[in-house]
Amino acid sequence: YAGGWGDRAGNKSGKYIEWLMKDLEELPGDSRTIYYLGKEHFELMGADPAKELREGGPGAYHLHKSLEYYKLRSKIVHSNLSPGFNLDEERYWAMLKAAEICERWLRDYECSKNYWLQAWEVDPPRADAVFYIGQHYRLQQDGKNASKYLREAAKLQMPTRKNYQWPYLYTCLRHLELLRAASPMVKDWEISSKAWKDIKTSHQAALKGCPKEDLEGNPKVAWMFSEGKKRRQRSKEAISARSSDAEARDAEARRKRAEL
């Protein structure tokens, strides 16, 4: 029959969508069907979804339909999971895909952060969602908030899960992003002693777990760390100056009270 893995007609996802819609007629609200409708519409967004959106191309329709189905799947909560499944990983991935569409192509950052936070709540030991929040802030030049979330991501151990895992995120990428958040790749921000301790830990983890090309790429890990040290020193000096000013103001206030 036409379709399936043997389909060479060039519209495999379109054919799957037809079948999935028939499945949905037979099983209204079926979570697996809804998830795969999101996936197949995602496949049809085209090579350049941003251009499709700008020009109103067919990919724009599939982008919005993909988001619609991923949002719908994220609302479906299963209470009777099969033995060996202690969480709904499909729901987790639906949330991440909804967040990706919102951030990358719709530039709706409230939407993306909302779905990342929901995914993190669904599976707190997993680093993907909190990493994406931190990476988003780093790309927005907000080093303080980037550090807040990336430090959380950097402390998580890769959990055992039934579905897709991303080992590179745990061994390297989350640590690189935290180093980037401390470097001149973001606007200047004060690095606290606790944040600097975590950044140093991620530096050591990156040296141990990242491939050579990542360590020596542009920007180099050594450069990011050395620039982070300079930023930390400036932060210490600024914090110390504010403390000295506050002490001077307190001393002056005490002197004036004594004169009364």
Disulfide bonds with the S-S distance in Angstrom:
Cys102-Cys111 1.98
Cys172-Cys210 2.01
